[in-house]
Amino acid sequence: MKETLRRALRTFVQAALGCIAADLAAAAAGIARGEGAREIIVVLAASAVAAGIAAVMNLPKKDNKEDKDG
């Protein structure tokens, strides 16, 4: 479980940095304008969702011996 939490945190940081980099590139290109705190909250929420999905997908599979032996 500790490893799963570490991976989820790492994925959150990676997703947050990716979203921020994409947002900065869009602002620099004139595609989007920076809206301050609201934009940061949206970026962090998107990163949290991405990390949550990755954490669920990385959970170790439970090995159910009864199903295999049955």
Stockholm file with secondary structure:
# STOCKHOLM 1.0

chainA/1-70         MKETLRRALRTFVQAALGCIAADLAAAAAGIARGEGAREIIVVLAASAVAAGIAAVMNLPKKDNKEDKDG
#=GR chainA/1-70 SS CHHHHHHHHHHHHHHHHHHHHHHHHHHHHTSSCCCTHHHHHHHHHHHHHHHHHHHHHTSCCCCCHHHHHC
#=GC SS_cons        CHHHHHHHHHHHHHHHHHHHHHHHHHHHHTSSCCCTHHHHHHHHHHHHHHHHHHHHHTSCCCCCHHHHHC
//
